[in-house]
Amino acid sequence: MNNAQIVARDLNALWHPCTQMKDHEQLPLIPIRRGKGVWLEDFDGNRYIDAISSWWVNLFGHANPYISQRITRQLNELEHVILAGFSHKPVVELSEKLIAITPRGLTRCFYAENGSSAVEIALKMSFHYWKNRGKAGKIEFVNLSNSYHGETLGALSVGDVELYKHTYEPLLLKTRTVASPDYYYREPGESRRDYTARRFEEMEATLAEHGERICAVIIEPLVQCAGYMRMHDPVYLSLLRAACDRHQVHLIADECAVGFGRTGTMFACEQADVSPDFMCLAKGLTGGFLPLSAVLTTDDVFNAFYDDYESMKGFLHSHSYTGNPLACAAALGSLELFEQSDVLGQNRQLARTMEDATSHFKDHPHVADVRQCGMILAVEMVKNKHTREPYHWRERRGLTVYRHGLEHQALLRPLGNVVYFMPPYVINEQQIRHLADVAWQGIQRATRDR
C-alpha cells in the first residue's frame, strides 16, 4: 500500500474537516501510516515533525507507550457504560484529579467528547443557573473579538472569527462582542500590561450597563489560538474576574487549547491567580489519544440544580459517550506523566529554545510580530512591516509555508498568514531548531514578490 492508493480511496469516500475539498486537485493529501514521538510517517516512508500536535491535542508524543498501556488495561475491563445512574472507577479517579489540580473552587466535573460540546454545556449551565436562581432575564453572553470556541451553533455564536461564523450568522445566538485585549495592537512604547488594562475599559462598561441581562463572559485565557494565536496579558483575567463578581456575571474560561501546560503553567488562569465559574477542558486532556472533554464548575452552580425531581431544576443534558472509561484511562495516563517528571520545568527550557531559534525572525522585512506564551510561538507575516498592512487572505501565503514544510519533514499548518509552533512536549532542541529553519525558509519563499 502506498500514498497514491490510499489517497485515491480517500477522495472517493471522505469529506475532510476545515477543508475546501477542491484544493486536493492540486494540494497533496498526506495519508499517515503511523506515528512515534514527534514524528508522523506516511505510506511512502516520508516523515514529518508534528509541529502543531495534530490540532493541539498531543502532549507526550504519538503512540506514547505509557498512555497506550493505560488504555489497554482498561480495554480488558470495561469499554463503556452509561453514566446516567451508573459510574466507574476511571471517571471517579479522573474527576478527583482534575478537581485537585485546577484552580480552587472548581469542585464538580461534567463530561462530553470535544471542546465545542464543553462550551455548549457551560453556556447552558450558566443560563439555567440564573433561571433556577430566579433571574430569567439573564439571557445574553459576552465574548471577545477574534475569539473562537468551537463549531457547534452555541459555541460558534460566542466566537468571532468571521471565516467560521459568517455563513451561519442567521442561525446563531446574538452576543455582545467586546474588543479583544490582544497586545498586537498596542501603541509604540506601551507595555503589554498597560495596553491590556486599558482595553478592559470597554468590558467594564458593557458589564456595568447590561449586567442584568448577561449570563456569562467567555474567554480563552492568554491566547486566542484559532484567532491567529493573538495573546494578552494575564492582568485582563484579574480585572475580568473582579468585574464579573461585581456585576453578578459568570466567567467561563475556555482552556480547551491552552490547558495542560501549553502556556507555561498547568492552566492559563493560574497566571492571574483566578478561578472561573466554569472551566472547559479538552484537546490535551487525553494526551491526544481519545476524544474527551470536561466542564468543571463550583458547588454554588451545582447546588442551584440540586432539588427534588419534580422541581424540574435538573440539568438534563447528555451525550452517549459521556465519561467513556477508555478516554478517562487515557486522561489519567496523561496526568500521571505530569506527576512522574517535571514536565512544566522541561517545557520552560524548550520554550527558551523556541525563543532563541526564532529570535532573528523579528528582523525579517515581512514579519510584524513574533510572540510567545509558553509552548506556543507565533510569527505574523505582513505585506508592510511598518504599517502592519496584512497580506490579502486570497494570496494564501501561509499555504506556501505549509507546502514548504511538507517538503522538509515538517508539519506546519499556518493560520492565515501566521506561522506557529505548538509541538508535543517530547520534542527536543535539535528538532525545534529544524522547525525554525524550515519555517524561516518557508517564510522567505512565501513573502517573495509575486
MARFI-169142 format. One record per residue (C-alpha): residue number from 0; x, y, z. Coordinates in nm, 2 decimals. Layout:
N
 pos      u      v      w
 NUM      X      Y      Z
...
//
This chain:
450
 pos      u      v      w
   0   0.00   0.00   0.00
   1   0.14   0.34  -0.09
   2   0.03   0.71  -0.06
   3  -0.13   0.72  -0.40
   4  -0.35   0.42  -0.34
   5  -0.48   0.55   0.00
   6  -0.54   0.90  -0.14
   7  -0.74   0.77  -0.43
   8  -0.97   0.57  -0.20
   9  -0.99   0.86   0.05
  10  -1.10   1.11  -0.21
  11  -1.38   0.88  -0.32
  12  -1.52   0.84   0.03
  13  -1.42   1.12   0.27
  14  -1.52   1.48   0.33
  15  -1.23   1.63   0.54
  16  -1.28   1.89   0.81
  17  -1.20   2.26   0.77
  18  -1.11   2.19   0.41
  19  -1.22   2.31   0.07
  20  -1.21   1.97  -0.09
  21  -1.14   2.11  -0.44
  22  -0.79   2.21  -0.31
  23  -0.69   1.85  -0.32
  24  -0.70   1.86  -0.70
  25  -0.37   2.04  -0.66
  26  -0.27   2.01  -0.29
  27  -0.13   1.67  -0.19
  28  -0.33   1.48   0.07
  29  -0.09   1.31   0.32
  30  -0.20   0.97   0.44
  31  -0.03   0.88   0.77
  32   0.06   0.52   0.84
  33   0.20   0.56   1.19
  34   0.33   0.80   1.45
  35   0.60   0.78   1.71
  36   0.70   1.07   1.94
  37   0.70   1.39   1.74
  38   0.72   1.21   1.41
  39   0.44   1.11   1.16
  40   0.52   0.88   0.88
  41   0.33   0.83   0.55
  42   0.28   0.52   0.34
  43   0.58   0.61   0.12
  44   0.81   0.64   0.42
  45   0.83   1.02   0.43
  46   0.84   1.16   0.78
  47   0.71   1.49   0.93
  48   0.77   1.65   1.27
  49   0.42   1.73   1.41
  50   0.48   2.09   1.50
  51   0.12   2.15   1.57
  52   0.05   1.85   1.79
  53  -0.22   1.73   1.54
  54  -0.45   2.02   1.61
  55  -0.31   2.09   1.96
  56  -0.41   1.76   2.12
  57  -0.09   1.57   2.15
  58   0.12   1.63   2.47
  59   0.35   1.34   2.51
  60   0.41   1.22   2.16
  61   0.24   0.98   1.92
  62   0.20   0.62   2.04
  63   0.31   0.71   2.39
  64   0.37   0.37   2.55
  65   0.25   0.47   2.90
  66  -0.08   0.61   2.79
  67  -0.13   0.33   2.54
  68  -0.08   0.07   2.82
  69  -0.32   0.26   3.04
  70  -0.59   0.23   2.77
  71  -0.51  -0.13   2.70
  72  -0.56  -0.23   3.07
  73  -0.89  -0.05   3.07
  74  -1.00  -0.21   2.75
  75  -0.98  -0.55   2.90
  76  -1.20  -0.45   3.19
  77  -1.47  -0.21   3.07
  78  -1.50  -0.03   2.73
  79  -1.81   0.18   2.81
  80  -2.11   0.21   3.03
  81  -2.39   0.46   3.06
  82  -2.30   0.74   3.30
  83  -2.67   0.82   3.40
  84  -2.74   0.61   3.71
  85  -2.40   0.43   3.68
  86  -2.04   0.51   3.74
  87  -1.70   0.35   3.70
  88  -1.35   0.38   3.86
  89  -1.17   0.58   3.58
  90  -1.42   0.86   3.57
  91  -1.42   0.90   3.95
  92  -1.04   0.90   3.97
  93  -1.02   1.15   3.68
  94  -1.27   1.38   3.84
  95  -1.08   1.37   4.17
  96  -0.75   1.45   3.99
  97  -0.90   1.74   3.79
  98  -1.05   1.89   4.10
  99  -0.72   1.87   4.27
 100  -0.51   2.04   4.00
 101  -0.75   2.30   3.86
 102  -0.80   2.65   4.03
 103  -0.96   2.64   4.37
 104  -1.33   2.63   4.39
 105  -1.39   2.41   4.09
 106  -1.54   2.10   4.26
 107  -1.77   1.93   4.00
 108  -1.70   1.77   3.67
 109  -1.94   1.72   3.38
 110  -1.81   1.53   3.07
 111  -1.86   1.53   2.69
 112  -1.64   1.44   2.39
 113  -1.50   1.76   2.25
 114  -1.43   2.12   2.32
 115  -1.74   2.26   2.14
 116  -1.96   2.03   2.34
 117  -1.79   2.15   2.66
 118  -1.86   2.51   2.57
 119  -2.22   2.43   2.49
 120  -2.25   2.27   2.84
 121  -2.10   2.57   3.01
 122  -2.33   2.81   2.82
 123  -2.64   2.61   2.91
 124  -2.54   2.56   3.27
 125  -2.48   2.94   3.31
 126  -2.82   3.03   3.16
 127  -3.00   2.76   3.35
 128  -2.83   2.86   3.68
 129  -2.96   3.21   3.66
 130  -3.31   3.08   3.57
 131  -3.31   2.85   3.87
 132  -3.20   3.14   4.08
 133  -3.50   3.35   3.97
 134  -3.31   3.57   3.72
 135  -3.47   3.46   3.39
 136  -3.38   3.79   3.24
 137  -3.02   3.69   3.21
 138  -3.01   3.55   2.85
 139  -2.70   3.71   2.69
 140  -2.34   3.62   2.66
 141  -2.03   3.84   2.62
 142  -1.74   3.74   2.41
 143  -1.42   3.89   2.28
 144  -1.35   4.00   1.92
 145  -1.14   3.75   1.73
 146  -1.23   3.47   1.97
 147  -1.30   3.11   1.88
 148  -1.49   2.85   2.09
 149  -1.59   2.57   1.85
 150  -1.82   2.49   1.56
 151  -2.15   2.38   1.71
 152  -2.41   2.65   1.69
 153  -2.39   2.77   2.05
 154  -2.01   2.77   2.06
 155  -2.00   2.93   1.72
 156  -2.23   3.20   1.85
 157  -1.98   3.31   2.12
 158  -1.69   3.30   1.88
 159  -1.59   3.59   1.65
 160  -1.37   3.45   1.37
 161  -1.56   3.56   1.06
 162  -1.41   3.27   0.85
 163  -1.60   3.02   1.05
 164  -1.90   3.22   1.16
 165  -2.02   3.44   0.88
 166  -2.21   3.18   0.68
 167  -2.42   3.06   0.97
 168  -2.49   3.40   1.12
 169  -2.87   3.38   1.07
 170  -2.88   3.06   1.29
 171  -2.68   3.19   1.58
 172  -2.74   3.34   1.92
 173  -2.69   3.72   1.94
 174  -2.40   3.80   2.16
 175  -2.23   4.12   2.29
 176  -1.87   4.14   2.15
 177  -1.61   4.34   2.33
 178  -1.27   4.43   2.17
 179  -1.00   4.18   2.25
 180  -0.71   4.29   2.47
 181  -0.47   4.14   2.21
 182  -0.15   4.33   2.26
 183  -0.05   4.31   1.89
 184  -0.23   4.65   1.86
 185  -0.06   4.83   2.15
 186   0.09   5.17   2.08
 187   0.47   5.21   2.04
 188   0.63   5.22   2.38
 189   0.32   5.10   2.56
 190   0.37   4.79   2.78
 191   0.16   4.48   2.72
 192   0.02   4.51   3.07
 193  -0.08   4.88   3.03
 194  -0.24   4.82   2.70
 195  -0.43   4.52   2.82
 196  -0.56   4.71   3.12
 197  -0.66   5.00   2.90
 198  -0.86   4.76   2.68
 199  -1.05   4.64   2.97
 200  -1.25   4.96   3.00
 201  -1.49   4.85   2.73
 202  -1.56   4.53   2.91
 203  -1.62   4.71   3.24
 204  -1.87   4.95   3.06
 205  -2.05   4.66   2.90
 206  -2.10   4.47   3.22
 207  -2.20   4.78   3.41
 208  -2.47   4.87   3.16
 209  -2.60   4.53   3.07
 210  -2.51   4.30   3.36
 211  -2.88   4.24   3.44
 212  -2.92   4.06   3.11
 213  -2.58   3.89   3.09
 214  -2.53   3.53   3.20
 215  -2.16   3.50   3.14
 216  -1.84   3.63   2.98
 217  -1.65   3.36   2.79
 218  -1.28   3.40   2.73
 219  -0.98   3.20   2.60
 220  -0.72   3.28   2.87
 221  -0.39   3.43   2.74
 222  -0.41   3.30   2.38
 223  -0.68   3.32   2.12
 224  -0.55   3.01   1.94
 225  -0.77   2.99   1.63
 226  -0.77   3.37   1.62
 227  -0.42   3.37   1.48
 228  -0.25   3.30   1.81
 229  -0.31   3.65   1.94
 230  -0.21   3.70   2.30
 231  -0.30   3.91   2.60
 232  -0.15   3.99   2.94
 233  -0.28   3.80   3.25
 234  -0.39   4.12   3.41
 235  -0.70   4.11   3.19
 236  -0.81   3.79   3.37
 237  -0.77   3.95   3.71
 238  -0.97   4.26   3.60
 239  -1.24   4.04   3.44
 240  -1.28   3.81   3.74
 241  -1.33   4.11   3.97
 242  -1.58   4.28   3.73
 243  -1.78   3.96   3.69
 244  -1.81   3.94   4.07
 245  -1.92   4.30   4.09
 246  -2.19   4.26   3.83
 247  -2.31   3.91   3.91
 248  -2.19   3.75   3.58
 249  -2.03   3.42   3.54
 250  -1.68   3.38   3.40
 251  -1.63   3.09   3.16
 252  -1.26   3.00   3.09
 253  -1.23   2.81   2.77
 254  -0.90   2.63   2.83
 255  -0.96   2.36   2.57
 256  -0.65   2.46   2.38
 257  -0.44   2.63   2.64
 258  -0.48   2.39   2.93
 259  -0.24   2.13   3.05
 260   0.09   2.32   3.03
 261   0.06   2.50   2.70
 262   0.11   2.85   2.84
 263   0.38   2.76   3.09
 264   0.16   2.68   3.38
 265  -0.07   2.38   3.41
 266  -0.37   2.61   3.34
 267  -0.36   2.96   3.19
 268  -0.59   3.10   3.47
 269  -0.31   3.03   3.72
 270  -0.10   3.31   3.58
 271  -0.36   3.56   3.71
 272  -0.45   3.35   4.02
 273  -0.81   3.35   3.92
 274  -1.08   3.08   3.94
 275  -1.36   3.09   3.68
 276  -1.71   2.97   3.74
 277  -1.67   2.72   3.46
 278  -1.36   2.58   3.31
 279  -1.38   2.39   2.98
 280  -1.11   2.13   2.91
 281  -1.05   1.92   2.60
 282  -0.77   1.85   2.34
 283  -0.47   1.77   2.56
 284  -0.69   1.62   2.83
 285  -0.62   1.26   2.70
 286  -0.27   1.33   2.57
 287  -0.41   1.32   2.21
 288  -0.53   0.96   2.23
 289  -0.91   0.97   2.25
 290  -1.19   1.24   2.24
 291  -1.29   1.36   2.58
 292  -1.38   1.70   2.73
 293  -1.48   1.82   3.08
 294  -1.66   2.12   3.23
 295  -1.55   2.19   3.58
 296  -1.77   2.42   3.79
 297  -1.84   2.52   4.15
 298  -2.06   2.39   4.44
 299  -2.27   2.71   4.40
 300  -2.36   2.62   4.04
 301  -2.41   2.25   4.13
 302  -2.64   2.34   4.42
 303  -2.86   2.56   4.20
 304  -2.97   2.24   4.02
 305  -2.98   2.01   4.32
 306  -3.35   1.96   4.41
 307  -3.64   1.72   4.40
 308  -3.71   1.59   4.05
 309  -4.05   1.75   4.05
 310  -3.89   2.09   4.07
 311  -3.76   2.04   3.71
 312  -3.43   2.22   3.80
 313  -3.21   1.93   3.69
 314  -2.95   1.97   3.42
 315  -3.09   1.72   3.17
 316  -2.81   1.73   2.92
 317  -2.64   1.42   2.80
 318  -2.40   1.26   2.54
 319  -2.39   0.89   2.47
 320  -2.02   0.85   2.54
 321  -2.01   1.08   2.84
 322  -1.72   0.98   3.07
 323  -1.61   0.70   2.85
 324  -1.38   0.47   3.05
 325  -1.12   0.43   2.78
 326  -1.09   0.81   2.73
 327  -1.08   0.86   3.11
 328  -0.80   0.60   3.13
 329  -0.61   0.79   2.86
 330  -0.66   1.11   3.06
 331  -0.54   0.95   3.38
 332  -0.23   0.83   3.20
 333  -0.15   1.17   3.07
 334  -0.20   1.33   3.41
 335   0.03   1.07   3.56
 336   0.30   1.16   3.32
 337   0.29   1.51   3.46
 338   0.33   1.37   3.81
 339   0.62   1.14   3.72
 340   0.85   1.42   3.59
 341   0.89   1.80   3.59
 342   0.71   1.84   3.26
 343   0.65   2.22   3.31
 344   1.01   2.28   3.40
 345   1.13   2.09   3.09
 346   0.88   2.29   2.89
 347   1.03   2.61   3.01
 348   1.37   2.50   2.87
 349   1.21   2.40   2.54
 350   1.02   2.74   2.53
 351   1.36   2.92   2.57
 352   1.49   2.71   2.28
 353   1.19   2.81   2.07
 354   1.25   3.17   2.15
 355   1.62   3.15   2.07
 356   1.58   2.96   1.75
 357   1.33   3.23   1.62
 358   1.49   3.54   1.76
 359   1.61   3.66   1.42
 360   1.26   3.63   1.27
 361   1.17   3.97   1.41
 362   1.42   4.13   1.18
 363   1.26   3.98   0.87
 364   1.12   4.26   0.64
 365   0.78   4.09   0.62
 366   0.74   3.98   0.99
 367   0.54   4.22   1.20
 368   0.55   4.02   1.53
 369   0.70   3.72   1.69
 370   0.50   3.64   2.01
 371   0.52   3.35   2.26
 372   0.33   3.22   2.55
 373   0.50   2.91   2.69
 374   0.49   2.63   2.44
 375   0.31   2.84   2.18
 376   0.51   3.06   1.95
 377   0.36   3.26   1.65
 378   0.52   3.45   1.37
 379   0.29   3.70   1.18
 380   0.37   3.77   0.81
 381   0.26   4.11   0.67
 382   0.28   4.29   0.34
 383   0.42   4.60   0.51
 384   0.62   4.57   0.83
 385   0.60   4.94   0.92
 386   0.22   4.99   0.87
 387   0.14   4.62   0.95
 388  -0.07   4.61   0.64
 389  -0.16   4.24   0.61
 390  -0.14   4.03   0.30
 391  -0.47   3.97   0.14
 392  -0.61   3.64   0.25
 393  -0.67   3.53  -0.11
 394  -0.30   3.52  -0.17
 395  -0.27   3.23   0.08
 396   0.09   3.30   0.18
 397   0.06   3.06   0.47
 398  -0.02   2.78   0.23
 399   0.32   2.83   0.08
 400   0.48   2.78   0.42
 401   0.27   2.47   0.47
 402   0.38   2.31   0.14
 403   0.74   2.40   0.20
 404   0.73   2.24   0.54
 405   0.60   1.91   0.40
 406   0.89   1.91   0.16
 407   1.13   1.94   0.46
 408   1.00   1.69   0.72
 409   0.77   1.94   0.90
 410   0.40   1.96   0.95
 411   0.34   2.34   0.98
 412  -0.02   2.44   0.93
 413  -0.03   2.83   0.94
 414  -0.34   3.01   1.05
 415  -0.38   3.25   0.75
 416  -0.05   3.45   0.75
 417   0.05   3.33   1.10
 418   0.31   3.06   1.12
 419   0.31   2.89   1.46
 420   0.48   2.62   1.67
 421   0.27   2.42   1.92
 422   0.46   2.09   1.94
 423   0.44   1.79   2.17
 424   0.63   1.82   2.49
 425   0.86   1.54   2.39
 426   1.02   1.74   2.12
 427   1.40   1.80   2.16
 428   1.61   2.11   2.10
 429   1.75   1.99   1.77
 430   1.40   1.92   1.63
 431   1.29   2.27   1.74
 432   1.58   2.43   1.55
 433   1.50   2.22   1.25
 434   1.14   2.35   1.26
 435   1.27   2.71   1.29
 436   1.50   2.67   0.99
 437   1.22   2.52   0.78
 438   0.98   2.79   0.89
 439   1.23   3.06   0.81
 440   1.29   2.92   0.46
 441   0.91   2.89   0.41
 442   0.85   3.25   0.51
 443   1.13   3.36   0.27
 444   0.96   3.17   0.00
 445   0.61   3.29   0.09
 446   0.69   3.66   0.11
 447   0.87   3.69  -0.23
 448   0.70   3.94  -0.46
 449   0.45   3.77  -0.70
//
